[in-house]
Amino acid sequence: MDSTKKDKGFLPESYSALQQILRELALPKTRDRTQHPRKDIGRCDVIICAMASPDKYLSLLLAGGKQCPGRMMLCLCPSWVCRSPSSTQSGLFSLFILKAVTFEAGGYTYLDTFSSPCRVTYLLEDGSVGPSVGEGLDCLTCGSPQLNTLTEDVLLNYQLLGGKGVPLPPMLALSYRPPEGLVSSHPSLMLHPTQEKEDLQESMEKVISDFLQRPEVQGSDKVLVQLSTSGLGSQESAAVLSREDREGLLRAAAALVPQMREGEAILLTACYPSIQPLQRTKVKNSLFKEPTVRKEQLSLRISAQVCRTLDDQPQVTQMLCWVDRAETHPRAGPSRLQSLEETLRDWGLSQPDDIISSLEKWAKTALQAIMDHQSELEVTEKGGPHARTDLIGVDFSLGKMDGELQPFLLGINNVSRGMFSTPNDLLQPQLSTSAIEPLLQTICHHSHCSILAGKTLLFIGAGASKKLRVFETAKQYGIKSVLVCYKEQHPAYDYVSEYLVYNYMDHTQDEVHAENIVSLLEKRGLQADGCLTFICKNTILCALVRAKLGLPGDTVEAISIAKRKSHTQRHLAAIDQGWCHLPAPRQYTVRSENFENLTDLTRTAESFGFPAVVKQEYGAGSVSVKLVENAHQCEEYVQEMMALTALDPSGGFASSPMIMEYLEGPKYVVDLAIFEGRLHLAFVSWCGPSVLPYFVSSSHLMPSGVSQEKEAQMVAAAYQSCLHCGLENGVYNVDLKLTDHGPKLIEINPRTGGNFLPTWIKEVFGVDIFTVAFLIACNIQPQVWTPQPRGHFVGISSPIKQHFRAKEKTPEFDVILNSLINKGIVKSSMITDVKDDTAPVATLNLSSFSKKREDAINNILLASQMLCIDSEDYPVRYFLEPFM
């Protein structure tokens, strides 16, 4: 191995330990590639570094190797990394990797060096490799020596969790010169502060005696004595004695007094006997008699792994437990980890789901309290401006008090303790990805944010008010936004660095507009790293601007093919690649034709037959789409469309009407991200029955709820259709119908899905689709994938007439709606700013998120009835019925 003299004393032990672990998991041994330094890492790549013992974050390393191959690295020695002054954040340092064990898909690992040191975007440390290198870094660090100490401060945790409903065992705190503001914030906490150690020694006997006589302590059988800062995993300064042994408890507490530092406390915590498994009744048989074995008293302990999500919410990723003998030290680490749900069922506990639900709620409360506390700390208290806690373990006991089942918080583990896994998780890693995915998503997302910070993005168009969150997101991530908008004033003005007013609304002149926009940028001395739009009408203009600026992205030709709906179908229908790995794109197409006049319309309509769909060739957002059932309806509607175009000749494209065959079957929407022609993620959602004849959206479900095979068919159809139109770099929104002979393409929207879809994707799958679009626009590979869904979103979109009518019938409509939102029953959003109640559009979207689909559906039914949206004209149950 190519290692320095400094490495040689440490490398063999840690490297050999890694090889032993890989061998036990039936994974290939690490291959040495140091003779050929890697050249495929750039400054804008996600690099996740773990400086730790090989076993601490193994499940994360393996999952990272699968989802971020070549970007997940384990550093086993301090000399494998170096610090250098940050080029982006003054006064801070960047961490660079010189050598690492790189994790790849399939469990493959490689010992690598690099032609240019690679910059770390996220760091985890466990303290075993050497002195911490995380302080003062310009990248996010998961924990720090300072934060890890605070996370396991038992007395601080009582303060943070006081009054938040978390079951805390009775505890006496003998505090020496406590910090200002330290109060007994929880009824279980008995606080005894003193300013001098001598006073503490004199009063200790009476205070401990009073504590042991408290009614809630009487049900305990043991008492744990420890220092407040000793941490959950420490047994060195912690003693466990019988509650009846008052002399022993006094001696144990007195022995800790000399060790106390200012601000610390000696803690006495009541410990309760664990529940025991129910004894199964055996069938008596004199011929086959088994010997009687004395049953040992057992101790059941539970550990919840909780991580911070990308939007700074706590999420429980797994619930594990372990069983030990009752005499095992309460602060002992886990022995053999196993599934909590299965263990509770084996032990004969009724309603284990209720127990697990309560434990999850309390575990999330613990991380939320820690995050809130850390947000108020000074930089020096945290150990750096980007240090924070993204992962904790929350341990519980499950005992009985007065005959009732009673869980208690045992303590909180900091991130340096590592990530626990069951044997099943490691031996069958494909089954355990859901436990790792949320943390890995958070790591990748914040790595993306650090890479995007300081980039300049050019946006073509601001759109309606619902698009405002695009610019809010960009500002939140430190992106400098340059917005070209045709309006003199727009709410997005407050979120962008540069606001350029230019009227580009006549899209028949997009070539001229592109030249003028480039000139505007040159006059201002503005240079962009990427250019994008979230508005359908502006996609071709955006492609033209990109081409003239030499920025990455899809070509004008590709966007034009996708934007012109009948041309999309004809283009794909002509492609028959003759390969076996995926269906030919022509199999997804439907008959469609555009026409310039009514004579063409009559001839085209006769060949199509009815019913059929008439829409605009360059239309967007289901505007001007109508089902026609005969030639008369078709001609009448086309004349209406042509009249509207004549009234507004410069309001968009020179867009002629088109006709498309009407397809039976449910409609689905696929939102997908493609980078350099490779599919990175795809989300499928199901649309309920449309409100005809204008195809107004009614209801929506995410995830789709269809079988894995059908979902894969639709993803393949959307991906193939985009790819063969030339769409290779972007986030796209594709509408499909699932017919009896497979998925059929309705249209491709060559921009990110709008309305409520980005919010739903973020909550259901934990992916910020805006960030993905920003990354691809800057030619940065996004480290994203399609994760397991966390729950179900169900929504209805009320037609504008129904929305206005419901508000008239319900004087307190807004009060009721806000109450439903505040209670977490529903969310609401406005789909359009249209005020004309005769327009064939939906306005108000009501949605509900829940782990169970049926609960979300019931919430929508309840809300629609309370708000009088449900009616004979708009029967909500009918629109939701396909999802039931």
Residue, then its C-alpha position, 0 to 999 in steps of 0.5 A: m500500500d502507498s502509505t506514509k510512515k505516519d500511516k503504517g502504525f495505524l493502517p494495518e489494524s483499522y484496514s484489517a478490521l474492515q477486511q474482516i467485516l467485509r468477509e463476514l458479510a460475504l462482500p469482496k475484499t478491498r482492492d488497492r487502486t492507489q497506483h492509478p489515482r482517480k481523476d473523475i472527481g471535480r469540485c462540484d461533486v458530492i463527497i461524503c467522508a466518514m472518519a471513523s472506525p470501520d464498523k461505526y457507520l457501516s450500514l450508511l457506507l454500504a447504502g451510500g456506495k449503492q446510491c452515491p457510488g464512488r462518492m462515499m469515502l472512509c478515512l482511517c487515518p488523520s494523514w489521509v485528509c488535509r485542511s486548507p483555507s476555504s475559497t468560498q467562506s472567509g475564515l473557514f477551512s475546506l477539508f480535502i481527502l488525499k486517500a480513502v476507502t471508496f464504497e461502490a455499488g454491490g458492496y465493492t470497496y477500493l483503496d484510492t488516491f486522487s490526482s487532485p485532492c477532493r473536497v469534502t461536502y459532508l463529514l462524520e467523525d466518531g473520534s476514534v481516528g484521531p483529533s477532530v478535524g471538523e471544527g471551523l469547516d465550510c462543509l456540514t459536519c454531523g456532530s462535533p465534540q462539543l455537540n456530542t457532549l451536549t447531546e448526552d448531557v442527561l440533566l440538559n435533556y431533562q430540561l429540554l424535554g420538560g413539559k413535552g410529554v416524554p415519559l421521564p423516570p423520577m430523577l434527583a439532581l444534586s447540582y454544583r453551581p448550576p448555570e443561570g436559568l436551570v429550573s425543575s421543568h419536569p415533575s419527575l425532576m427533583l433539583h437540589p442546587t448548591q454553590e459549595k461542595e461542602d454544603l452538598q455533602e452536608s445536605m446529601e443524606k436528607v435530600i436522597s432520603d426525601f427522594l427515595q420516599r417519593p411515591e413515584v420512586q417506590g415502584s422502582d427496584k434500582v437506582l442509577v447514580q451517575l454524573s450528568t455529563s457521563g453520557l449514556g454509554s459510560q459505566e465508569s462513573a455510574a453505579v446501580l444499586s438497590r433502592e433499599d440500599r440507602e447507605g450504598l446510594l449515599r456512598a456512591a453519590a458522595a464518591l462522585v463529589p470530588q469529580m464534579r465540575e462547575g455546572e455538573a450534577i450528581l444524578l440519582t435516577a429510578c429504574y423500574p423492572s422490565i416487563q417479562p414475556l408471557q409464558r405460553t401454555k404447553v400441552k401436557n403429555s406424559l410421554f414427552k415431558e420436557p424438563t422445567v427450566r428456571k426462568e431468568q428475569l429479563s430486561l427489554r430495552i428499545s432504541a429508536q434511530v432518529c434523523r433530521t430530514l432535509d427540511d429539518q424535521p425529525q424522522v424515526t428511521q428504525m426501532l430496534c430492541w435488545v434483551d439482556r439479563a435483568e442484572t445487566h447495567p442500564r448503561a450497557g450497550p446493546s447486545r443482540l439487536q432485533s426487530l422491536e415489532e417482532t419482539l413485542r409480538d413474541w412477548g405476547l403484548s397486545q396492540p404493539d403498534d400503539i406502543i411503537s407509535s408512542l415511542e416514535k412520537w417521543a423519539k421525534t420530540a427528543l431530536q426536535a428539542i435538541m435541534d431547537h436548542q442547538s439553533e440558539l447556540e453560539v458558533t464556539e458552543k457548537g464547534g463550528p458554524h456548520a456543525r449540527t446534530d443530524l442523527i441520534g439514538v433514543d433509548f427506552s425501557l419498557g416496564k410496569m408501574d402500579g400494574e400498568l405498562q410504562p415506558f421510560l426514556l433511558g437516555i440519548n446517544n450522540v452520533s459518534r456512537g455509530m449506527f446500529s443494525t440487526p444481522n438481517d439488515l447487514l446480511q440482506p442490505q436490500l431489505s434495510t434501505s428504508a432505515i438508511e435512506p432518510l439520513l443519506q438523503t439529508i446528507c446528499h441534499h445538504s451537500h448539494c446546497s453547499i455546492l450550489a451556494g454562490k452559483t448564479l442562476l438565470f430564470i426566464g419568467a416568474g409565473a403565478s404566485k404559486k411559483l414563488r417557492v422556486f425563488e424562496t428555495a433558491k435564496q434559502y440555498g444561497i443561490k444568486s438568482v437573476l430573474v427576467c420578468y415581463k412585469e414591472q412588479h412581481p413578489a419574486y423581486d424580494y428573493v432575487s439578486e437581479y430583476l430584469v424587466y423585459n416583455y417576451m410574451d410574444h413567443t413567435q419572436d423568441e429568437v429576437h427575445a433571446e438576443n435581447i436578453v443576452s444583451l441585457l445580461e452583458k450590459r449588466g455584466l452578469q454571468a450565469d452558471g445555469c439557465l432554466t424556467f419553470i413555465c411551459k410557455n418559456t421553455i423554448l425561449c429558455a433553450l435559445v438563451r442557454a444556447k446563446l450563452g453557451l450554458p448546459g441544458d437541452t437543445v432548442e430542437a429537443i425542447s421544440i419537439a416536446k413542446r409541440k404536442s402533435h409533433t412529439q407524437r409523430h416524432l416518436a412514432a417514427i422511431d423503432q430502434g429494434w432493441c430488446h431491452l425496452p419497448a420502441p418509443r412508437q408503442y407509446t404514441v397515439r394518433s394526433e394531427n394539427f390543422e390550419n383551417l376548418t377544411d383541414l379540421t373536417r377531413t382530419a376529424e372524419s378520419f379520427g372518429f369520435p369521441a376525440v380531444v381538441k387542444q392547443e398545439y403549444g398549450a399548457g396546464s390543461v388550458s383549452v382542452k376539451l372532449v368533443e363527441n361529434a363533428h359539430q361540437c368539434e367545429e364549434y369549439v375550434q372556432e371558439m379557440m381561433a376567435l380567442t387567438a385572433l383577439d390576442p395575436s401576440g399573447g403566445f405562440a402561433s398555435s393552431p388547434m390539434i386533435m387527438e384520439y381519446l384514450e380510455g383508462p386512468k391517467y398518471v403523471v410521471d415526474l422524472a429527472i434525467f442527467e446526461g441521458r441517465l434516469h436518476l429518479a421518477f415519481v408516479s402519481w395517479c389522477g382521478p376522474s377528470v371533470l369533463p368536458y374540459f378535463v379539469s383535474s379532480s383528485h390525485l394520489m401519490p404514490s400511485g398505488v399501482s403494482q410495481e410492474k405497472e409503475a415500471q412500465m409507465v416510468a419506462a414510457a416517460y423516460q423513453s419518450c423524453l430521451h428519444c425527443g432529445l431531452e437528456n438534462g432536466v426535470y420533466n413532467v409527463d402525462l400518460k394513460l394506462t390503457d389495456h394495451g399498455p401506457k400511452l403518451i398524452e404529452i411531455n412538459p419539458r419543465t418541472g411539475g407544478n402546482f402541489l407536486p413539488t410539495w408532495i414529492k418532498e413530503v412523500f419521498g424526501v426529495d426537493i425537486f427544485t434543488v435537482a433542477f438547479l443542479i442539472a441546470c448548473n451541469i452538476q450531477p445530482q446524487v438522488w434516487t427514487p426512495q421508498p415512500r414515507g406515506h400517502f398524499v391524497g388531494i382534490s382540486s375544486p373547480i372554481k365554480q364549486h369553490f366560490r359556491a362553497k364559500e357562499k354557502t359557508p360564511e366561516f369557510d376560511v375559519i374552518l379551513n384554517s382550523l383543519i390546517n392547524k390541526g394537521i388534517v389537511k393542507s391547502s394551496m391555490i392552483t390558479d389566480v383566475k377569478d372568473d367563476t365561469a372558467p373551466v379550471a380548478t382553483l383550491n387544492l385540498s390534500s392530506f398526508s398520512k402513513k395510511r392511504e385510507d386515513a388520508i382519504n377519510n381526512i379529505l372526505l371530512a374536510s370537503q363536507m365541513l367546507c361544503i365542497d362535497s355536493e351533488d354537482y361535485p361528489v368528492r367520494y366519486f372522485l376519490e373512489p378509484f383510490m379506495 
